[in-house]
């Protein structure tokens, strides 16, 4: 946010739900709508924040607590509002059932807080791919709840993308997790979609663009410094 500068802001500046919001040590509980490192960044010149909050998701004792953050944002040029969610679910192959539970809690929060039945965009690291041996459980929860994956990432598909709605997709075969490897994962694949941990899911709306954002050379190697172990994903969506 500091690098972007104005007009960018986060929906909630607090990290911990404590009186001293910058530390969880000796915490005196106070609900600040905080969600630790799971944040929503938005452009204040285009969007107006009208409501926000958070929910701690079922988490593993002794590990980082998992959160979802939500916000209601109004598009200034159209007056249309939408409900936006960001979440970071538990990693680890042994936590397939827990990720399902986390997604179920997140979906319940959306249903409870989105009383105006606004269009919803739900994003984040679900720590689950369509090749997980126990199933892509959080993805399945969202799809069953009426959400659409613009890329059509049905379970274990490689050369097809059933249900895809996106009109133009760039670098869709590149996987969203790169593990800081110099070779871009999926750059030489003949799959339609990469093996993604990260998602942009929506209620029914037009999605004109999708991009897995990577700078790579003709050999499929990252150019320059790799900014994260996950690749940025972006989409252009059109509110109904």
C-alpha positions as CSV (number, residue, x, y, z in Angstrom):
1,X,0.0,0.0,0.0
2,X,2.9,2.4,0.8
3,X,4.5,1.7,-2.6
4,X,1.2,2.4,-4.4
5,X,0.5,5.5,-2.4
6,X,-2.7,7.5,-2.7
7,X,-5.5,6.8,-3.6
8,X,-5.0,3.2,-2.3
9,X,-6.2,2.2,1.2
10,X,-7.0,-0.9,3.2
11,X,-10.5,-1.5,4.5
12,X,-9.3,-2.2,8.0
13,X,-5.9,-1.0,9.4
14,X,-6.0,-3.2,12.5
15,X,-4.1,-6.5,12.8
16,X,-5.3,-8.0,16.0
17,X,-8.7,-7.9,17.8
18,X,-7.1,-6.6,20.9
19,X,-7.1,-3.3,22.8
20,X,-3.5,-3.1,21.7
21,X,-4.2,-3.9,18.0
22,X,-0.5,-4.2,17.0
23,X,0.2,-7.2,19.2
24,X,-1.6,-10.4,20.3
25,X,0.7,-10.7,23.4
26,X,-1.4,-10.4,26.6
27,X,-4.4,-9.6,24.5
28,X,-7.4,-7.9,26.0
29,X,-10.0,-8.8,23.5
30,X,-11.7,-6.0,21.5
31,X,-13.4,-6.7,18.2
32,X,-11.9,-4.4,15.7
33,X,-12.9,-6.3,12.6
34,X,-9.2,-7.2,12.3
35,X,-8.0,-10.2,10.2
36,X,-4.3,-10.3,10.8
37,X,-2.5,-10.5,7.4
38,X,-5.6,-11.1,5.3
39,X,-6.5,-7.7,4.0
40,X,-8.5,-5.9,1.3
41,X,-6.8,-3.2,-0.7
42,X,-9.0,-0.8,-2.7
43,X,-8.7,2.3,-4.9
44,X,-10.5,5.2,-3.0
45,X,-10.8,7.3,-6.2
46,X,-13.0,4.6,-7.7
47,X,-14.7,2.8,-4.8
48,X,-16.3,3.9,-1.6
49,X,-16.2,1.7,1.5
50,X,-19.6,1.4,3.1
51,X,-19.1,-1.6,5.5
52,X,-16.4,-4.1,6.5
53,X,-15.6,-6.9,8.9
54,X,-13.9,-10.1,9.5
55,X,-14.3,-13.7,10.8
56,X,-11.7,-16.0,12.3
57,X,-12.1,-19.3,10.5
58,X,-11.6,-22.8,12.1
59,X,-7.9,-23.0,12.6
60,X,-5.2,-25.5,13.8
61,X,-4.2,-25.0,17.4
62,X,-0.7,-23.6,17.7
63,X,-0.5,-22.5,14.1
64,X,-1.4,-19.2,12.5
65,X,-5.1,-18.3,12.9
66,X,-7.0,-18.2,9.6
67,X,-9.3,-15.3,8.7
68,X,-11.6,-14.0,6.1
69,X,-12.1,-10.3,5.5
70,X,-15.2,-8.8,3.9
71,X,-16.2,-5.4,2.7
72,X,-19.1,-3.7,1.0
73,X,-17.9,-1.3,-1.7
74,X,-19.7,1.1,-3.9
75,X,-18.5,1.9,-7.5
76,X,-18.5,5.7,-7.7
77,X,-19.2,6.0,-11.4
78,X,-22.2,3.7,-11.5
79,X,-23.5,3.8,-7.9
80,X,-23.5,0.0,-7.9
81,X,-22.4,-1.9,-4.7
82,X,-20.8,-5.3,-4.3
83,X,-19.7,-7.6,-1.6
84,X,-16.0,-8.5,-1.6
85,X,-14.3,-11.3,0.3
86,X,-10.6,-12.2,0.8
87,X,-9.5,-15.4,2.7
88,X,-6.4,-17.5,3.4
89,X,-7.2,-21.1,4.2
90,X,-5.1,-23.7,6.0
91,X,-2.3,-25.3,4.1
92,X,-1.3,-29.0,4.2
93,X,-2.6,-32.1,2.5
94,X,-3.8,-33.5,5.9
95,X,-6.3,-30.5,6.3
96,X,-8.7,-31.3,3.4
97,X,-11.7,-31.6,5.7
98,X,-10.7,-28.4,7.7
99,X,-10.5,-26.4,4.5
100,X,-14.0,-27.5,3.7
101,X,-15.1,-26.3,7.1
102,X,-13.3,-23.0,6.7
103,X,-15.1,-22.4,3.3
104,X,-18.4,-23.3,4.8
105,X,-17.9,-20.7,7.6
106,X,-16.8,-18.1,5.0
107,X,-19.9,-18.8,2.9
108,X,-22.2,-18.6,5.9
109,X,-20.7,-15.2,6.8
110,X,-21.3,-14.0,3.2
111,X,-24.9,-15.1,3.4
112,X,-25.4,-13.5,6.8
113,X,-23.7,-10.2,6.1
114,X,-24.8,-9.7,2.5
115,X,-28.4,-8.9,3.4
116,X,-28.9,-6.8,0.3
117,X,-28.1,-9.8,-1.9
118,X,-25.3,-7.8,-3.7
119,X,-23.1,-9.4,-6.3
120,X,-20.2,-11.1,-4.6
121,X,-16.5,-11.5,-5.5
122,X,-14.6,-14.0,-3.3
123,X,-10.8,-14.3,-3.7
124,X,-7.9,-15.7,-1.9
125,X,-5.5,-18.6,-1.3
126,X,-7.7,-21.6,-0.7
127,X,-4.6,-23.8,-0.4
128,X,-6.3,-26.4,-2.5
129,X,-6.1,-27.5,-6.2
130,X,-8.3,-29.5,-8.4
131,X,-5.8,-32.4,-8.1
132,X,-6.0,-32.8,-4.3
133,X,-6.5,-36.4,-3.5
134,X,-9.3,-35.7,-1.1
135,X,-11.1,-33.4,-3.5
136,X,-11.0,-29.6,-4.0
137,X,-13.2,-29.1,-1.0
138,X,-13.3,-25.3,-0.5
139,X,-13.9,-24.9,-4.2
140,X,-16.7,-27.4,-4.1
141,X,-18.3,-25.5,-1.2
142,X,-18.3,-22.3,-3.1
143,X,-19.6,-23.8,-6.4
144,X,-22.4,-25.5,-4.5
145,X,-23.2,-22.1,-2.9
146,X,-23.8,-20.6,-6.4
147,X,-20.3,-19.3,-7.2
148,X,-18.7,-19.5,-10.6
149,X,-15.1,-20.1,-11.5
150,X,-14.4,-18.0,-14.6
151,X,-11.6,-20.4,-15.7
152,X,-13.8,-23.5,-15.4
153,X,-11.4,-25.5,-13.1
154,X,-13.4,-28.6,-12.7
155,X,-11.8,-31.5,-10.6
156,X,-8.8,-33.1,-12.3
157,X,-9.4,-31.5,-15.7
158,X,-6.4,-30.8,-17.9
159,X,-7.3,-30.3,-21.5
160,X,-10.9,-29.0,-21.0
161,X,-12.4,-26.2,-18.9
162,X,-16.1,-27.1,-18.4
163,X,-18.2,-24.2,-17.3
164,X,-15.6,-21.5,-18.1
165,X,-17.1,-18.0,-18.6
166,X,-14.1,-15.8,-19.0
167,X,-13.9,-14.1,-22.4
168,X,-10.1,-13.6,-22.6
169,X,-7.5,-15.4,-20.4
170,X,-3.8,-14.6,-20.4
171,X,-1.2,-17.1,-19.0
172,X,-4.1,-19.4,-17.8
173,X,-1.9,-22.5,-18.1
174,X,0.6,-21.0,-15.6
175,X,0.1,-22.2,-12.0
176,X,-0.6,-19.6,-9.4
177,X,2.0,-21.1,-7.0
178,X,5.6,-20.8,-8.2
179,X,7.6,-21.9,-5.1
180,X,10.2,-19.3,-6.0
181,X,11.4,-21.5,-8.8
182,X,13.1,-19.7,-11.7
183,X,11.2,-21.9,-14.3
184,X,7.6,-20.7,-14.4
185,X,5.4,-23.6,-13.4
186,X,3.1,-24.5,-16.2
187,X,4.8,-22.4,-18.8
188,X,5.5,-25.4,-21.1
189,X,2.2,-27.2,-20.3
190,X,-0.4,-28.1,-22.8
191,X,-3.1,-27.9,-20.1
192,X,-5.9,-25.3,-20.5
193,X,-5.6,-24.1,-16.8
194,X,-2.7,-24.2,-14.4
195,X,-2.8,-26.0,-11.1
196,X,-4.0,-23.1,-9.0
197,X,-4.2,-22.6,-5.2
198,X,-5.5,-19.1,-5.7
199,X,-8.9,-18.2,-7.0
200,X,-11.2,-15.3,-8.0
201,X,-14.8,-16.7,-7.7
202,X,-17.9,-14.7,-8.4
203,X,-21.6,-14.9,-8.3
204,X,-23.0,-14.7,-11.9
205,X,-21.5,-11.8,-13.7
206,X,-19.5,-11.0,-16.8
207,X,-15.8,-11.7,-16.6
208,X,-14.1,-10.1,-19.7
209,X,-10.5,-10.7,-18.7
210,X,-8.3,-13.0,-16.5
211,X,-4.6,-12.9,-16.2
212,X,-2.0,-14.8,-14.2
213,X,0.6,-12.0,-14.1
214,X,4.2,-13.2,-14.8
215,X,7.2,-11.7,-16.5
216,X,8.9,-14.6,-18.3
217,X,11.3,-15.0,-21.2
218,X,10.9,-17.2,-24.3
219,X,12.2,-20.2,-22.3
220,X,9.6,-19.9,-19.6
221,X,11.9,-18.5,-17.0
222,X,11.0,-15.6,-14.7
223,X,12.6,-12.3,-15.6
224,X,14.1,-10.4,-12.7
225,X,13.2,-10.8,-9.1
226,X,10.4,-13.2,-8.2
227,X,8.1,-11.0,-6.0
228,X,6.3,-13.8,-4.2
229,X,5.9,-17.6,-4.0
230,X,2.5,-17.0,-5.5
231,X,1.8,-15.3,-8.8
232,X,-0.6,-12.4,-8.9
233,X,-3.9,-13.2,-10.5
234,X,-6.2,-10.4,-11.8
235,X,-9.6,-10.2,-13.4
236,X,-11.9,-7.6,-15.0
237,X,-15.4,-8.2,-13.9
238,X,-18.6,-6.3,-14.8
239,X,-21.2,-5.8,-12.0
240,X,-24.7,-6.9,-13.2
